[in-house]
Amino acid sequence: QVQLAESGGGLAQAGGSLRLSCAASFSGYRMGWFRRVPGKEREFVASLTWGDGSTTFGTRAMKARFSISGDKAENTVYLQMNSLLPEDTAIYYCALQSREGGAYDKWGQGTQVTVSS
């Protein structure tokens, strides 16, 4: 069974940085990050497609401040978050899309990111 393990969450001050990591038992087709604020819908943050290395971001603002990278040999994806804002406070989830054309079908437990103003 595929397992995803996130790490790197925590508390940061506005303007600071955090780096999230997600290690999977296999890399699949694509790995991504989502976030959820209690009471709100889950929001797509970023993804990395292993085959061509392409990346996608949920919003332009995320693309401007976040970067996603990975180590396929280690089945690990990273989310570097810079210039953090209080509104980035959320639980961040790592997700894996096993096959091209499929959905994200594996999810991590989530890691809390809290940004103080």
N, C-alpha and C positions, 0 to 999 in steps of 0.2 A: 504494500500500500504506500502510495506517495505521501511523504510527509514534508511539510514546510515549516521552517523554524525561523521566526523573525527575531532580530535583536537590534539594539541601538537606540531604542526610544528613550524618552526621559524628559527632563525639564531643561528648557533653554530660555534665554532672554530674547526679547524682540531684537532682531538684527543679527542674532547668532546663527549657528549652524548645527545641524545634526546629520549623522549618516546612519541610515538604516541598512541592515543586511538581511538577506533571506537565503537560507540554504535549503535546497530541495534534494530529495533522494534521486530525482532525475530531472533533466532540464526541460523536457517537452519541446513544444514549438515556440512558446512565448511565455515570458514571465512579466508580471506587472504588479503595480501597487495601487491600492484603493484606500480611501479613508472614509470614516464615518463619524459624524458628530451626533451624539445622542439626540434623538428626536428628529433627525434629518435623514435624507436618503444617502445611500452610499455614493461616493463620488470617485470617478476614475482620476488617477493622478498621472501615471506614466506606465509605459510598457517597453519591453525590449524583445525584439524578435531575433532568435538566435541565428537563423539561417543567413540573413543579410545584415544583421546588426542594426537594423532600423529601430528608431525610437519614436514614440508617440507620447504626447502630453495632453492632459485633460483641458487645460486652458493656456492661453498665451502667458498669463501671469505665472503659471507653474513652470512653463518652459523657460521663462526668464530667470527663475530663481532656483529651479531644481535640475538635477541631472540624474540620469539612470545609466548604469553600466553593469557589466557582469563578467563573470569568469565561468565559461561553459565547462571547462574541465572540472571545476568545483561545483557546478550546478548552483551557482550563487549569483544573486543579483543585488545591486546596491542602489540606494536612493540617497543622493546627496542633496540636502536641503540647506540653502543659504538664504540670508536676509529674511529670516523667519519672522512671521507676523502672528499676533495672537489668534487670528482666524485660521491659522494652520493647526491649531489645537484640535486633535482628533485621535481616534484609534486608527492606526495604519495597518492595513492587511496586505500581505503578500498573496499573490494568486498565480496559478499556473494554468496555461492553456495547453492541454496535452497534444492536440492535433490541429493542424491547419484547418480553418473553417469551423472549428468547434468553439465551444464557449470556455470560459475559465471554469475549470471543473475541480480544481484543488485549491484549498484555501488554508492560510495559516491562522493561528489563534489571534493574531493582532498584537500590536505593541502601541502603548500610549505615548503620544507626543503632546507635551504641554508647553506652550509658549507664553511667558509672562510679559506683561507690558512694562 
